[in-house]
Structure formats: structure tokens, C-alpha cells
Amino acid sequence: MLTVFLSASVPLPERAERFRRERRAAFEIEQAVISLARAVFARGGRLVFGAHPTISPLVAMVAGEYRKPRRAESGEDRAPASVVIYQSEAFREVAEEATLLIYELEAATVVWTAAVGGERYDPEKRQAPQCLMSLAAMRRQMLLDTRPDAMVCIGGMEGVLDEAALFERIIPARMIYTLKSVGGAAAELASTPNDRVKVVEAEVLADIARRRASASPPEEANRDVVKRRDVDETPVTPYPLIFQTLVAELLDVKDG
């Protein structure tokens, strides 16, 4: 089974000075996470991540699409979604509700790890990272237990950077795929030279650009750009295609 480690969150507005926050950041990150989850589940893979209130509900929603019975009218059979969520006891009071839905869907295994040094999360201090020792212990156990085939970074802040560094140390020779276009820590990783970090959308978007350029004369392409700017149309990023392509590549490597 293909195991993908997801590291993601929506950067907080008050932390935008450190972590670039793109326009419509929350929407774009949500669409990317949903597309990745669907791509992984559709190919019978497993998604692993540390619980987060902005990410767990999105994965729960997608996991609900992969429950039995599935598409009974078509006779199609698919494996159910496979999700492993890790939570630290330091966050139990504020995080339990975020994982309740996905747990009730019977689509996830929830693994609680011990808090370290009596740490407890304080929602009044959300502007700064908290419970760092407990999070470090949880992340280390998560990676050692699941041994992911790859890591995908979407948005995020310090936690994404910490998890990427830990993944490099614990899981040798496996790649980190980062979504540069949505900003956050993922964009920071994408801009830092590293042979084990790959910008996940680069090849797909470049291929789309080549196809468009070859299909339309330059003057028609220019008119289309002007038209789009006139109506202030927001470009649509093809997240489903991006992550379907990635999962197919990962499976080829795993099976090969």
C-alpha cells in the first residue's frame, strides 16, 4: 500500500510576515488537500498526518466518499479510505472534536501520543508555536510507525518545516513534494535548494503551458490573457490533475 505523509495547514494572517499568505490561501489549500486525499484513496493508498483543525475535517469529508457501500448502483467496488491520524495528548482538549467525525466514519485510525513535560495547549496563545516537545515526540513516532513512501507539504508554518526536517532524517532517500503556489512554509521549502525536495506542480503546469502555446497562435493567446485580466478572472490551479499525476508516479516507483 502506498503511504503518503501529509503536512499542511492554513497560515495564520498574523504570521503572514514570516510565511507568505497568498490571496484566497484558505480556499486554495483546502482544494489542494481535498484533491490529494481523493488521489490517494482512489488508488488504494493511505494518508498519514498529524491532526490539525483546518485539515482533519477536509480529509474526513473525502474519506466519507470511500465508505461502504460505494456506488452500489454501478456495481463498482473500491477499497475504503485508509487514514492514520496522530495526536498528542497535549492537544486533547482542543483537538478531539476535530478528529471525531473522521473517527466515527470508521475511516481512520487515531493514535494518541503522550504529552511531554506536562505540556498543554493554550488557545489564548495561538499566535506562537506551543507544546514543542510533545509535537516533536508525536511526529517522530508517526514517521517511525508508518514509514511513508513520500511527504507532501501544502501551505503551513513552522510545523511543516519541522516535519520536513524530521522526515529527511528518519526516512532516507524518499522525496518531499511541496506545493509552491499556495505559499506558506511549503513555498519556503520549494525555494530552498535541496535534492530531496521537488515542486509538485512544476511539471504539470509546464506541460499545460506547452500545450496551450502549441494549440493557439501567439496573438490569440495574448487576446485570451487580456480578456482574463479585463474580467479579473482568478486562474484555476488543476489540483486534481497535479495530485493524480503525483500518486501515479509514486506507485510506479513503489511497484518498480
N, C-alpha and C positions, 0 to 999 in steps of 0.2 A: 504494500500500500504506500502510495506517495504521501509523505508528511510535509506540510508547509507550515512554517512558523511565521505568524503574522505579528508585526509590531506596528501599532498605529494609534493615533488619537488626533483630535482636532486641536491645534494650538490655541491657547487662550489669548484673547485680544490684548490683555495686559502684558503678555510676554512677546508681543509682536516685534519689539526692538531686537530681540535675540533670534527669534525664529520667524522667518518671513511668512506672513499670513496673506495668501492670495485672496483676491476677490472671490466671493462665494466659496470660501475654503471649506466650510462645513458641508455644503452640498456636494462639492467635488470629492471630498474624502469619503463621504458616505457612499456615493456612487461607485467609487473605486473599491471599497471594502465589499460591497454587495456583489460586484462583478467578480472579484477574486473568489469569494465564497462559492458562488454558483459554478465557476470554472473548476474549482477543486472538487466539489461534491458531484458534479456531473461526470467526472472521470473516476469516481470511487475513491477519492483521496481523503486525507484527514487534515483538519485545520487545528493548529495549536496556538494558543495565545494566553497572555496574562489578562485577566478580566479588567475591563475598563467601561465605565458607564456610557461612553459615547460609542463603543464598538460592540459590546456584548449584545445589545438589543438588535443591532443590524444583522449579526450572524444568526441570532435566534430567528429572525424573520425569514432568512433564506433557508435555514435548517428546517423550518416548518413546511417548506415546499418539497422536502425529501423524506417525509414521513409515510409509513404505510397506512392505508392503501394509496398508491400513487397511480394516477391516470388509469383508473380501473376500466374506463370506457374504451381505452385503446389497447388494453392488454399488455402494455409495456411494463416491464419490471426494472426497477433501479435500486441500487443499494442505498440504504438510508444515509443521511448525513452523518459524518463522524467528526466530532468536535471534542477537544480536550482543553478545558479552561483551568488555569492555575490562579489561585487566590491566596493572599497572605492573611492570616488571622488578624493582622494589624488593621485590616480594612473591613473586617466582617460587618461592623455596624452600618457602614455606608455602602458596601459593595454587594451584600447578599441579595438585595432586591434586583440589582442589575442582572444577576445570573438566574433568578428564579424562573423566568419564562423559558429560557433555553433548557433548563434542567427539567421542567415539567413536560417539555416536548419529548423527553427521553432521547434527545439528540446529542446530549453532551455528558461527558464525564467531568465532574468538578473535583479538583484536587486542592485541598486546603493545606497550606504550609505554615509552620509555626512562626509566630512573631518573634523578633529578636530584641533582647534588651528591654522588654516591656513597652515597645513602641505601639502607639495607637494614632490613627489618622485623625486630624482635627480639621473639619470642613471650613472652619473660620480662617484657616491659614492656607487656602488652596492656591495662593499666588506663588508659593515656593514649594519645591520638592520636599516630601516628608517620608518618614519610615524607610530610610535608605538602606539600612542593614537588613530589614525584613524583605524588602524588594530584591535585594541582591541575592539573598538566600533562596527566595522563591524562583527567581529567574535561573539560577544555577541548577536547582532541582528539576525545573521544567525541561531544560535542554539535555541534562543527563538522562532523564527518564525517557524522553521521546526521540532524541537523536534525529532532528529534522533533516530532510533532504535539501532544503533551501529556506532562506529567510526572505520575507517581503516587507519592505518598510513603506508606510504611507503616512505622510504628514508627521505629526508627533513633535515631541520636545526632548528634554534630557533623557527620558526613559528609552526612547528609540536609540539614541546614541549609546547609552549604557548597554542595551540589549545587543546592538550590533557588535560592540567591542567584545562582549562576552561570547557571542556566537563565534566570532573569529578564533577565540582562544579554545573553546570547548569542542567545536565542530570543525576540524581541519579540512581544508580542500573543498569545502562546499560554499556555494555562491550566495551573496547578498544582493537581492534585486530591489532597487529603490525607485520610487515614483517621483521624479524630479518636478513635474509640472504643478503639483499641488502645494509646494512649499514645505515649510516646517523643517524638522530635523532630516527628513528624507532628502530634501533638496540640498541640505548641507552635506550629507554623505555623498550625494551624487557629484558634488563639486570638489570633493577631496580625492586626489589620485590614490587609487587602491585597486590592485589587480583582482581582488575578490568582490568588488562592488560593480554592479552593472546597472545602468539606467534602463528600467524595464520597458519604457515606452519608445525608446530611441529608434529601434529598428522598424517597429510597426509604423510609426508616424513618418519616418523617412520613406518607407515603401509607399505609403499612401500619397505622399507629396510627389514621388516619382511618377506614380500612375496618373495623377491629376495633370502633371506637367506634360506627359506624353499624350494625354487624351484631348487636351484643349490647346488651340493656338494661343500664343502669348497675349494677344490683345483681348481675347475672350476671358482668359484667366484674370487679367488686370481689371476688366469690367466687373467680373464677379467679386473681386476684392473690394472695389469701390462701392458696389451695391451693398455688400455686407456691412461696410463701415457706415454707410448712409442710414441704415436701419438699426445700427448699434447691435448687431446680432452677435451673441456670445458663441465662440467656437465650441463645438461639441467634441469632447475627447472620447474616442471609441474604447472605453474601458473594457467592455465585454471581449472585443477582439484582442486587445492587449493581453488580458489575462488568460484567455483561451489559448493564445499562441504560447504564452509562457508555460502553462501547465502541460501542453503537448510536448514542448521541448524538454521539460523536466522528466516526463515519463519516458521519452526516447533515451535520455541519458541513463535513467534508472534501469530500463529494460535492456539497454545495450551493454 
